[in-house]
Amino acid sequence: MIRLFQFKNNFLRENDSQLEAEYSTIGYFDGLDMQVFDENTDKGLEILSDTYQNLLYAGSSDKMLEACDYFNVAGMCRNNQRDSDFWRDLSKKLIFVSFLRFTKRTRKLKLFIEMIEKDSDCICYTTYDSSDLIICIRANRYSHYYDVLNRFYDMIETDDYDKNHLQKCFSVFAIKQTTLNDISDNCDWLQDEKVDCFFRGVVNERREVDQFYHELVRECGVLQHEIYWILGSDDVIIAIYDISLAHLLSLYGDGAILVHSNDVYKKAFYNIRSEIAIKK
């Protein structure tokens, strides 16, 4: 079967409409939707054909002025039941999607997949995209993702044939928007952790940034925080230290301070990219 991952960026400015996506993503993208196709049907073959021709990338320059920019990736899974069971199980609510690229196609990719999938909270997809492998991990503890990924690194780096052949790993953190809307500081399913968070913003109105910063600090309720004006693709970095993950996630609920539809956000920023950091 084919699982099509559709990542969405929110480039709303004057438009007040909400980004429609089943999952909210924290990082480079803002939302994630998925569709499932049978590779033996006409639609499934069309998806594979589009992948080969790189037509799944709708993120060209002429799209940048529209409300959403899309990045689509088709992943292939040979175990339909495992795929169905993985996404049906809602007991683990944090989802991590990692794209791995190797310097060359490894002959032991199947073995690596089997070893990773010994963990019932992991599922792998092969892809003909710019990546070679997609690993999806579900958890109720944010740092669990690093535990799983480090095991995978260890497998590769201790193997004689494939040593140091992992070229790139890019990951996205996703959580259902309905879960974000209901999250609280004392939710019973999340194994809460203290994290640091860095917000990289592209400024809309410079004079509104201070108000956003003070409002964010107030809502975060932290003592350690900083703001930096920078050069490059972003204008500002806001650093929030030692915040409860549950409390941080609550700030991404509908209308909250860290979503595009929030009035304070819209006045100050065109877009904000969040980076969550876990101390070793």
N, C-alpha and C positions, 0 to 999 in steps of 0.2 A: 504494500500500500504506500501511498504518497501522502505525507503531511506537509501542507503548504503553510509556512510561517510568514505572516505579513506584518512587518514592523512599520509603525507609523510615527512620523514626526508632526508635531503641531506647530503650524506657522500662522496661527490666528493673530490678527492685529485689530482691525476695525470690527471684524466679525465676532459676535458674542456666542455663537453656537459652540456646543461641546464637541470635543473629539470623541467619536464613537469607537470604542474598542472593548473587548471582553476583559483584557488584562491591561493594567497600567504598568508601564515599565519605567525603571529609574536608572538613568544613565544617559546614553546618547539618544535613545528613542523614547517616545512618550506613550506608545500603546502597542498592543499585540493582539492580532486575531489569527485564528487557524482554521484551515479547512482540510478535509480528508478526501482523497480520491483513490479509486482503484486504478493501478497502472495499466490494467488490461482494457479499460474503457477508452473511448475516444477522448474524453476530457483528460484522463490520466496521461495518455500519450501526448496530448497537446501541451500539458504542463511540462513533461519531460523535454519535448521539442523546444519549448520556449526557454527552458533552462540551458540547453545546449547553445542556443542563439543569444543568450544573455538578454532576453527580452523581459525577464522578470524584474529588471531594475527600472522602476518608474521614477527614479530619483534624479532625473536629468535637470539641467539648469532652467528649462522652461517651466518646470513644476514648482520651482522655489517660491513663486508668487501665489500659489494656490494654498488652500487651507491646510492640506496634508501632503507630506512627501512620503513615498512608500519605498520599502526595501523588502522584496519577496525572496524567500529561499525555499526550495523544495527538498525535503528530506525523505529518503526511502527506508522503510522498515520491513523486514521479512517476517516478522512475528506480529500479525494483526491483533491477536489476543492480548499480547503484552502491551501494545500501544493503547488499546482500548482500556485495559485495566489501569494503566498508569494515569491516564487523563481523567478517568472516572473517579478515582480515589481522591476525595477532597479533604482527607484528614491532614495532609501536609500542604500548607497553603503558600509557602514561598517557593517560587520556581526560578531556576537558573538555567539559561540556555547558552551553551558555550560552543563557539565555532573554532575548530582546530584545523590548521593547515600544516602539512608536512613538506619538507624540502623535496621529497619524491614520494610517489605512491608506495606505501609500505606493503609488503607481502603478508605482514602479520596483523593487518588491520582487523581481520575477523577474530583473531585470538585476543586482541586488545578489547574488542567489543564484548566478547564472552566474559572476560575478566571483569570489566566494568559492570556488566549487567548481572553479576553475582549479587550485587546490591540491588534489592528490589525497588529502591528509590531512585534508580538511574535507568535511562533508556537511551539508546544510540540510534542515530540515523546517518546513513551515508548520503553524500550529495555530490552533484556534478557542478556545484557552484565554485566560487573561488576558494571555498574550504573543502576539506576532505571528509570531515566527520563533525556531526552535531551531537553533543551530549546534553541531555536534559536531566536536571537533578531537582528533586523535590525535598523540602525540609521544613521544619518548624524552628530551626536555629540558623541564623544567617551564616555563621562561621563554618557550618557543616559543608558548605560549598567548597571551601578551601581544603578541607580534609579530603574530599573526594578527588578534587583536581590534583592535589599533591600526590595521591596514590597513583594517579594516571601518569604524572610526570616521572615518578619512581619506576614505573613499569617500562617506560620508554628509555630512560637514561641508563638503566641497568641491563638493557638488551644489547648484545654486541652488534647485531645488524642495524638496529634502528637508533643507536645512540646519537643523541643531539640532533635528530632529524625533525623535531618539532619546530616549525618556523614561526608560527604565530598562534596565539589564543586570544579570542575576543569574546567577552561574555556580557549577557544582558540579564538583569534581575527583574522578574515580573511577579505581579500579585493581582488577583482578581479585583476589579474596581469595587465590586459589591463588598468584598472583604475589607478594603481600605475604608469604605464609608462607615463600617461598623466597628473598626478597631478602636481600642482604648488602652490606657496605660496598664490596666490589669487584666488584659484578655488571657484566658486560661490556656489557649493552644500555643502561644508563642513563647519559646524559651528566650526570654529577653536578655539583651546584651547592651553594653555601653559602646557606642560608636562615635567616630568623628565624621563630619560631613562637610564637603566643599561644594559650594554652588558657584558655577561659572556662568556669568550672565552677559548677554548682549543687550546693551542699554537702549531703551526707547526714549525716556525723558530723564536726563541726568539729574535734574533738580528733585525728582521723585525717589531717587535711590536711597537717600538717607531715611526717608519715612518707611520704605520697605524694610530696610536693615533693622531699624529700631522695632518695627512691628514683628519681624521674624524673631529677633532676640527675645522679645517679650513672650511670644507664643512658645518658643523653645524652652524658656525658663532656665537658661544656663548662665554660668558665671564667666566662662571662657569663650570669647568670640573675637573675630577680627575681620576687617574689610580691607581689600587691596585693590587699587586701580592699576591695571596692567595694559601692556601692549600685546598685539597678536589678534587671534580670531575672536577672543572674548575681551570684554571691557573691565569686568569686575570679578574678583573672587571673594566670596563671603565664607569664612571658616567658622563652623560651630563645633565645639569640642565636648566630648564626654556627655552625650545625650542618649537617653534610652531609645532603643530602636523602635519600640512600640509607640512612644510619643512622637518620634520623627515620622513614622509611617502615617500617623493620624493627620499630619499636616498635608497629606496628599489626597485627602477625601474631597468629595465634590464641594467646590467653592472655598476650600481652605487656602491658606496663604501661598502654598507652593504649586498651585495649579493655574493654568492660563485664564480661567474664567474669573479668578479673584480680581477685584477692582484695583487693589494696591499693587498686585503683581503686574497687571496690564499697563498701568501708568508708568511703572519704572522700567519694565523689561520687555523686550521683544521675545526673548527665550532664555531659559535657565537650564543648564545641564548639571545634574546632581552626581556627586561621587561619594559613596559611602566607604569609609575606611575602618578596618578592624586592626587593632594592635596585635602584634605577634606575642 
